[in-house]
Amino acid sequence: MLDLVWLIPALPLAGFLLILLFGRKLGDPKSGYLATTMVVASFAVTVGVYFDLISLAADERSAHVQRLFAWVPSGALRVDLAFLADPLSLTMCLFVTGVGSLIHLYAVGYMRGDERFSKFFLYLNLFAFSMLMLVLGSNMLVTFLGWEGVGACSYFLIAFWHEKASAATAGKKAFITNRVGDWGFMMAMFIAFWAVGSLDYSVVNGGAAGMSPTTSTAIAMFCFVGACGKSAQLPLYLWLPDAMEGPTPVSALIHAATMVTAGVYLMVRISPLLDAADSYAPTVIAIVGAATALFAATIAVAQNDIKRVLAYSTISQLGYMFLAVGSGAYVAAIFHMVTHAFFKALLFLGAGSVIHGMHHDQDMRHMGALRKLMPITAFTFIVGWLAIVGVPPFAGFWSKDEILLFAYDKSPILYAVGLVTALLTAYYMTRQVILVFFGKARWHDAHEEHGAHGDLTPHESPATMVLPLIVLAGLSMVGGLIQLPSWSWIPSDLAHRLEDWLGPIVHGQEHELTLDAHDLSGTLALVAIGCAVVGITLAVLVYAKHKTGPFKAGPIEPKILADGWGYDRAVSWAMGKPGRKAFDGIAWADANIIDGAVTGSGRLVRGTAQQIRKVQSGNVRNYAAAIGGGVVLLLLWFVVARGLL
């Protein structure tokens, strides 16, 4: 099966091509089922490759490279289109194709009746292909091909309903913001090729020990710039909340299974470079991750759009993953990435089910008591809520607890920031659950305020949407089993399974916990549970009043938080006012100074030539007159010169 690794990205690509050729003829829902089938088939191949790889000895699992052809043979630069099948890439492929399959199936029901139904699934299959190319690439350039592919597909899908100005703007914001991160990744590739003469990960990572700390730090930090763009970290996070303008399956795909995980994956892939870099580099990553986690969590407490709450939650959870990377906890970062894919896809698809049942109203202030009318959606959403807030034994508890443990070992301050973020997560997610599924039904009043007519009673979603929710709820319950801690009551053969699987990739780079952290692991877990309980209790106390009365903003919903601390607005102002003037000035300098120097030289040569060519008239009399005049001048010269002598 290892030789069939090329099929993993090829199947979604085949789906893209088939829908491109026959999508309109297939129509709704056949094109959706075709796209879903292709991703399911890719998942099946991935499972087969996984079992083939796991049958090998641990030291043989990191060396399988499948070269298809020489892509860029140019002098010293030789880049093959090649795939790397190792524990890290296969872990990514498993949840990209697995969760992606469920999102595709869900989208068949969610997008039913859309006039561009087949085009939507065309983009979804292309998105899946691009992400699989990104994680399977054996060198940085193949990864960059997928990196740019998911960037382009995010533009297509976020702006899918481009007739809405807000959707078109959100697509452009995502595309442009990610170009900043792409510059960082490109710089990392340039420096890597300069340093080792190759872009293959095996050569770049293998040469990390022989590089100067300055070089390895430069490559790692430029990669981190790229990661901040793709994975929405400060200061480049601002595209992700607006990505909610796309259809809900897009939100789930981007936030849970594909694009935003790319940055974390890249940093784990180059972990040998981080290990060889100056000590401040991991610290910077950890600080940015912790700051982003806390920053986004504070904003989420005051959002009223059901999807926007989850968007800021994604930014916050990604911050946890970078906190893990900066703390040397690469396995914990991947562990939380996997569990986050389960419960965040569940929460987004659950939110989409609510929006579908609420006739596309996304304002939580217009909801309430939906658990009675949408019982399956309510139950599965609550499972996702328990997972993300860190209630044991749900998946999110185990992965978040491991990150906090490593953060404590690195810095008590970073640990404290992570703990406060966990409390805020429990608070704003409980607030969301109460406003949507409990309390008084407020959708009656909302419909009357908007002058709606007819039967607008919320309803449960169809089977194609409900089935993925049930599967993801199950994964959110048991997903933590892949990496249980080595506590006394947990059998040793069940502990650290993911760590053993990823060992060939991160061995030697993973931070070793101190004895103090090991001894306190149980106590720190109890502290984390306590924070979750406090956050849940606070939200219940604040929002319990909505059981009988209308919605009124809670005391922890100041306008500045609802406005995202004004950061997005400040960036828009800076780009539109002084930034626009600066760009205009640069454009003027480019046109008049840089281009002016080049075009001015050309104009000078052309003007001189135009004057000179006048003597080349082709008229014989003119030439004879010129010769005669020359002879006369020569005679005068000799006469005058002789007289002077």
Secondary structure, DSSP 4 states (H G I P E B T S, - for coil): -GGGTTHHHHHHHHHHHHHHHHHHHHHHHHHHHHHHHHHHHHHHHHHHHHHHHHTS-GGGTT-EEEEEEEEEEETTEEEEEEEEESHHHHHHHHHHHHHHHHHHHHHHHHTTT-TTHHHHHHHHHHHHHHHHHHHHBSBHHHHHHHHHHHHHHHHHHHTTTTTSHHHHHHHHHHHHHHHHHHHHHHHHHHHHHHHHS--BHHHHHHTGGGS-HHHHHHHHHHHHHHHHHHTT-TTSTTHHHHGGGS-HHHHHIIIIISGGGHHHHHHHHTHHHHHHS-THHHHHHHHHHHHHHHHHHHHHTT--BHHHHHHHHHHHHHHHHHHHHHTT-HHHHHHHHHHHHHHHHHHHHHHHHHHHHTTS--BGGG---TTTT-HHHHHHHHHHHHHHHT-TTSHHHHHHHHHHHHHHHH-HHHHHHHHHHHHHHHHHHHHHHHHHHSS---HHHHHHHTT--S-----PPPHHHHHHHHHHHHHHHHGGGGGB---TTS-GGGBTHHHHHHHHHHTTTSPPPPHHHHHHHHHHHHHHHHHHHHHHHHHHHHHGGGGTS-----TT--HHHHTGGGHHHHHHHHHHTHHHHHHHHHHHHIIIIIHHHHHHHHHHHHHHHHHHGGG----HHHHHHHHHHHHHHHHHHHHHHHHH-
